[in-house]
Amino acid sequence: MTPSILTVADAARILRVSPDVVYRLLADRTLPGVRVGRSWRIPEESLSQWLAAQSQPAASAAPS
């Protein structure tokens, strides 16, 4: 089975943010993606893993 590849617009719809936010995350290398020519592509599995990691509580935020 071929892995699903998302466009910036697809990722923005899934995350419910503007495409500009996705571009910024990609440029900052916060969100994993691949540059294809002048376009970005995001593997769906990478987006799912990134999103799961974002929803984990930060270790430093735990009460003492």
Summary of the structure (lengths in Angstrom):
residues: 64
radius of gyration: 13.4
end to end distance: 46.7
largest distance: 48.2
contacts: 142
relative contact order: 0.19
helix: 48%
strand: 16%
